[in-house]
C-alpha cells in the first residue's frame, strides 16, 4: 500500500510538471519549455526507479554508521571482503543516481546559462 502511494505521488508530480510546462509554453509561445518539463519528468522517473537504492542507502547509514563495521565478529580478512563489496556497490549506485539526475538537468537547461 505504501509503495502504491509513493508511485501515485510520483505520477502526480510528473503530470503537474508537464501541465506547468504546457502552460509556460502557451504563455511564452516557446515549446522549449514543454521539452524541459519532459526532462524533469525523466528525473522524477529516475528517482522512482531508484527508490530502492535510496531506501537501501538510508538503511545502511542507519544500521551501519561509518566506522562501525569493526565491531562484528568476522576475521579481518572476511570483514574486508563482506563489507567492502556492499559498500562500494551502493556507493557507486548512489553516485550514479546523482550523475543521471544532474546530467538530465544539464541536458535540459544547460543552454539557458547564457541568459544569466
C-alpha positions as CSV (number, residue, x, y, z in Angstrom):
1,X,0.0,0.0,0.0
2,X,2.8,2.5,0.9
3,X,4.7,1.7,-2.3
4,X,1.5,2.4,-4.3
5,X,1.1,5.8,-2.6
6,X,4.7,6.7,-3.5
7,X,4.1,5.7,-7.1
8,X,0.9,7.8,-7.2
9,X,2.7,10.7,-5.8
10,X,5.4,10.5,-8.4
11,X,2.8,10.3,-11.2
12,X,1.0,13.3,-9.7
13,X,4.3,15.3,-9.7
14,X,5.0,14.2,-13.3
15,X,1.6,15.3,-14.5
16,X,1.8,18.6,-12.7
17,X,5.3,19.2,-14.2
18,X,4.0,18.5,-17.7
19,X,1.0,20.8,-17.1
20,X,3.2,23.6,-15.9
21,X,5.4,23.1,-19.0
22,X,2.4,23.3,-21.3
23,X,1.2,26.4,-19.5
24,X,4.5,28.2,-19.7
25,X,4.9,27.1,-23.4
26,X,1.5,28.5,-24.3
27,X,2.1,31.7,-22.3
28,X,5.6,32.4,-23.8
29,X,4.8,30.8,-27.2
30,X,8.1,28.8,-26.8
31,X,7.7,25.0,-26.9
32,X,11.2,24.5,-25.5
33,X,9.7,24.8,-22.0
34,X,7.5,21.8,-22.6
35,X,10.6,19.9,-23.7
36,X,12.3,21.0,-20.5
37,X,9.4,19.8,-18.4
38,X,9.9,16.4,-20.0
39,X,13.5,16.4,-18.6
40,X,12.0,17.0,-15.2
41,X,9.7,14.0,-15.7
42,X,12.7,11.9,-16.5
43,X,14.4,13.0,-13.3
44,X,11.2,12.0,-11.4
45,X,11.2,8.6,-13.2
46,X,14.9,8.1,-12.2
47,X,14.0,8.8,-8.6
48,X,11.0,6.4,-8.8
49,X,13.1,3.7,-10.4
50,X,16.0,4.2,-8.0
51,X,13.8,4.4,-4.9
52,X,15.0,1.0,-3.6
53,X,18.6,2.3,-3.9
54,X,17.8,5.4,-1.9
55,X,16.0,3.3,0.8
56,X,18.9,0.9,1.0
57,X,21.4,3.8,1.4
58,X,19.3,5.1,4.3
59,X,19.1,1.6,5.9
60,X,22.9,1.2,5.6
61,X,23.5,4.6,7.2
62,X,21.0,3.9,10.0
63,X,22.2,0.4,10.9
64,X,25.8,0.7,9.9
65,X,27.2,4.2,10.6
66,X,30.6,4.9,9.3
67,X,33.4,3.1,11.1
68,X,31.1,0.8,12.9
69,X,31.9,-2.3,10.8
70,X,34.9,-3.1,13.0
71,X,32.5,-4.4,15.7
72,X,31.5,-7.6,14.0
73,X,33.0,-11.0,14.9
74,X,34.3,-11.9,11.4
75,X,38.0,-12.1,10.9
76,X,39.7,-9.1,9.5
77,X,40.1,-10.8,6.1
78,X,36.4,-11.8,5.9
79,X,35.4,-8.4,7.3
80,X,37.1,-6.6,4.5
81,X,35.6,-9.0,1.9
82,X,32.0,-8.8,3.2
83,X,31.7,-5.0,3.8
84,X,33.9,-3.6,1.1
85,X,31.8,-5.2,-1.7
86,X,28.5,-3.9,-0.5
87,X,29.9,-0.5,0.5
88,X,31.4,0.0,-3.0
89,X,28.4,-1.2,-4.8
90,X,26.0,1.1,-3.0
91,X,28.5,4.0,-3.2
92,X,28.7,3.6,-7.0
93,X,24.9,3.3,-7.3
94,X,24.3,6.4,-5.2
95,X,26.7,8.5,-7.2
96,X,25.3,7.0,-10.5
97,X,21.9,8.2,-9.5
98,X,23.2,11.7,-8.8
99,X,25.0,11.7,-12.1
100,X,21.8,10.7,-14.0
101,X,19.8,13.4,-12.4
102,X,22.5,16.1,-12.8
103,X,23.2,15.1,-16.4
104,X,19.5,15.2,-17.3
105,X,19.1,18.7,-15.8
106,X,22.2,20.0,-17.6
107,X,20.9,18.4,-20.8
108,X,17.6,20.2,-20.4
109,X,18.6,23.6,-19.0
110,X,22.3,24.0,-19.9
111,X,21.6,26.3,-22.8
112,X,19.9,28.8,-20.5
113,X,23.2,29.6,-18.7
114,X,23.9,32.3,-21.3
115,X,20.8,34.1,-20.2
116,X,22.0,34.7,-16.7
